[in-house]
């Protein structure tokens, strides 16, 4: 799987603005400041395709990107305490509305900071995905903050916390590029399965 020309499509604030993807779509979700924009830029091989911010909770829309063989949908970050309860409820409603059309979602990348144990919001998100039968992979971000050995140890701990197998957690760094090949391989499998293939595409 190679990404040659990723581009931003549009943003959607309400359910009626959500797009029906003409190709397999992968949703990217996670806590505010988990590194969603950094992940998208890593996959695109560009620094500014998705706007990053030092302030958590900036993404309040669903942002769609065309990666050629697939689409990415960047979902609003959840669990940011500094915004109002009304704003948190609005974000939760946006997520619920997005996943109401779960047939449009081929896979979900759930981002979790590798240095920290999954939050209650993360656990709730996994339960939601499992309940609705939406396939997902946990992406343990910011692995460059740890030694290679410690990162492997933490990736296993994250998998255990979620009750997942180790192969369902991919450690990634937007700084060093670690994990990018593994992510692209997983995406290739998702695209192949979505299009009726064997899941072995590269």
N, C-alpha and C positions, 0 to 999 in steps of 0.2 A: 504494500500500500504506500503510495506516494501522494503527497499533497503539493500541487503545482501552483494553483491560483485560487486561494481562499478569498472570499469577499463577504462583506456585510450586506445583508438583504434589507431588513427593516426591524423596527421595534414594535411591540404590541403591548398595550396597557390593559386591554379588556378582552374577554373571551371571544367576542364577535370579531376581534382583530387577529386572532390566532390564525396561522397559516396551515393549510393542508399540504404536507410535503410531497413533492413528486418523486422523491427518492428516499431511502432509509434515513431516519432522523434519530440522532443521539442527543438526549437532554443532559445538560451539565447542571448539577445542583449541589448544594452544600451550605454550611454556615457562612454568614457574612465574613469576608476576609479569609476564606479558605483557599483562595487562589484560582478562582474560576477564570478570570480574565487572563491571568498568566498562563494557565493551561491551554486556553484557546490560542493564544499567541505562540506558544511552544509548538502546537500541532501545525499551525499555519506557517511557521518559520518566519514570522514577522513580529515586530515588537509592539506595533500600535494598532493591530486589527481590532482587538478588544481593548477598550480603555481601562487601565488599571487605576486604582486609587488607594492612597494611604489611609483613607477614611472608610471603615467598614460600613456596609449598608447602603452603598451608593446605587447599586443596580436595583431598580424598582420595576423594571419592565422585562418582558421576555424578548431577548435579542436573538435574531435568526442570522445564521451564517451559512453560506454555500461553500462546501469544501470539495466540490467536483463530484465525487462518487457518493457523497452523503451530505446531509445538513447537520448543523449543530444548533441547538436551542439553549441559550444561556438563561437560566431561570433566576429570579430574584433570590438573594441570599436570605436565609432564615436565622432566627435566634439572636438578632442584634438588640440588646437590651436598651440602648440609648434612644431608640425611637419610641413613639407613643404606642399604647396598646391598640389604638385604632389603626395605626399604620401597620403594626404587626399582623392584625387581623386581615387587613387588606392584602398583604403579601400572601398570607395563608390561603385566602380565597383565590388569589391568582394561581397559586400552585394547584389547588383542588380543581379549578376550572381547566387548567392545562392538562392534567392527567385524566380528566373526564373523557377525553378522546385518546385513551391509551393505545388504541389500535394504530395511532399515528406515530407512536414512540417505539422505535426498534430496540433501544437500549438506553440505560441511564448510567452516567458516570457520577457517582456520589463522592464528593471531595471531602477529605478529612485531614486536618493537620497531623502529620505523623508524630509530632512531639507530644500530642495530647490524646487522652482517652476520648472516645466518642461521647458527645454530649447527649442529653435526653432528647434533644431535637433530632440529632443524627439517628438515634435508635428508633425514634418514632418514624422517621423517613424510611428506614430499612423495613420496618414492620408494614408500613403503607405499601411499599413496592412488592414485598413478598405476598401480602394479602391480595393485591390486585394482579399478581402474576406478571409483573413487569421485570424483565431481566435487567440486571445491573452489575456493575463492577465498582468496587471501592478504590478510589485513587488517593493514596496517602501522599499528600503534597509536602513540599518544603524539605525533602530528604537531604538537601545539601547542608542543612543546619546540624546534621548529625554525622558521625563517622559511618563508614560503610557497614561495619559490623553492628553498630547501634541501630542503624536504619533497618537492617534486616530483622533485628530483634523487635523493634517497635512495629514493623509491618506485621509480624506474627501476632504481636499483642493486640493490634487493631483488629486483625482477622478473628482472633479469639473473642474479643469484646463484642463483635457483631454476630458471633456464632457462625462464621464463614470459614471455608477452606482457604489455605494460604494462596492458592492460585486465583482467588477472587479479590485479592488486594494487590495493586501495582504501586510500588513506591516511585515517586516522580519528583524531579526538580526542574523548575523553570529556569534556574541559573545554569546548571551544568548540562541539562538535557537528559539526565538519567531517566530511564523509563519511557522515553519517547518511542523507541522502537517497539517496546512491549505494548504500548497503547495503540500504535498504528496496526500492529498485528491483531490485537483484539478487535479494532474497528473493521479490519479486513474480514474477520470471521463474521461479525455482525452483518456487514453488507452482503456477504455471500449467502448467509442464512436467510436474510430478508428477501433476497432475490431468487431464493429457491435453490441455491448451490449447496455445496458440501460443508461449507464453513472453513475450508482450508485455503482460501484465497490469500494471497500476499500482495 
